[in-house]
Amino acid sequence: MITGFVALYIFMLAAFTGYEIIGRVPTILHTPLMSGSNFVHGIVLVGAMVALGNADGFWETLIGFVGTILAAGNAVGGYVVTERMLEMFKSSKD
Amino acid sequence: MGFWGFLVNASYFVAAVLFIYGLKQMGSPRTARNGIKVAGAGMLVATLFTFFHPAIHGNAWHYILMIVAIAIGGSAAWVSGKRVQMTAMPQMVALYNGMGGGAAAAIALIEMYSHEAFSAGFGLIIMAVVGALIGGVSFAGSLIAWAKLEGKLTKSFRIPGQQFATLALAALIVIFGWAIVASDFSAPVLVTLFFFMSLAFGVLLTIPIGGADMPVVISMYNAFTGLAVAFEGYVIDNPAMIIAGMVVGAAGSLLTYLMAKGMNRSLTNVLFAGFGVDDGAQAE
């Protein structure tokens, strides 16, 4: 279990990492990056899977089931859309 | 931690590295196309290993439900993402982002309903409640943004007394949130009401905003979902969610600021220009 100040340090370091990643990005990549980071928080899928795997009773199971559907949509949809956006950068590359 | 616990945690570490490296690559036109593939590999690894997560105590049915849910959500998103016109991309990002926010809120709800499942520390309870709120707002707000860009909600209409309603709802959310924290989640009714209030707040916040400002708003909700995922990751002790969520929360916040600046608007202007109906500051 990650607790107390260790958790705080992890939050802080991850936040700086996110900030630095975006730092000097050309304007043309803003929308693809928004889409790419939208894909990355699709990692909520692993949490939804664990929550569904531990659900007791009808309501918890239903919420977990719906949550997993939504999370899978976030991950898969985020990937497909980002990949399609970035395909436009093909011609400028070579 | 055990053998499987070690493997799962190792896969999350690999995923975190691949996410950060992939996002970094997406920041440069030359490497951007490779970046999404790197991040995708991280997602695949983390998802596959999660089936062996030692914290999952359910029976075979739970695993079947997991696979069915992933198949439904994944295939629907795959088909819609492949079919959509290039011009309609922003609303699809909004839609998928809203789904992520809804998933974070769902995790929060389950944790709050089954409150005896963990020894609730004070910080943990606050994180769960705040994560549920942000996730719910992002879910409802993103869906409104999607509906607006899709042309299903054409006017940026305001209900009479919109400002008052939004402020009153914000006050209610604070009161209910505090009541949930004070009662250690022991009142499921409060939790349920709180969830619906967060949805209503997301709707009220987004409805007055015009279509031209939507990309900035979508980016903001993207950062919101990231934060909600990070907070719920802390609640259910999932380091992959903490790292990825927090990186997106910070990157998304900065991106929102840059996008607003690119349009010569400040974020407060975007958010509240429609909100303060009768000040002449509405830039169109």
Interface residues (C-beta under 8 A of the other chain):
Chain A: M1 I2 T3 G4 A7 I10 F11 A14 A15 F16 T17 G18 Y19 I21 I22 G23 V25 P26 T27 I28 L29 H30 T31 P32 L33 M34 S35 G36 S37 N38 F39 V40 H41 G42 I43 V44 L45 V46 G47 A48 M49 V50 A51 L52 G53 N54 A55 D56 W59 E60 T61 I63 G64 F65 V66 G67 T68 I69 L70 A71 A72 G73 N74 A75 V76 G77 G78 Y79 V80 V81 T82 E83 R84 M85 L86 E87 F89 K90 S92 K93
Chain B: Y12 A15 F19 I20 G22 L23 K24 M26 G27 S28 P29 R30 A32 R33 G35 I36 K37 A39 G40 M43 A46 T47 T50 F51 H53 A55 I56 H57 G58 H62 Y63 L65 M66 A69 I70 A71 I72 G73 G74 S75 A76 A77 W78 S80 G81 K82 V84 M86 M89 P90 M92 V93 L95 Y96 N97 M99 G100 G102 A103 A104 A105 A106 I107 L109 I110 E111 Y113 S114 A117 G121 G123 P215 I218 S219 N222 T225 G226 V229 A230 E232 G233 Y234 I236 D237 N238 P239 A240 M241 I242 I243 A244 G245 M246 V247 V248 G249 A250 A251 G252 L254 L255 L258 M259 G262
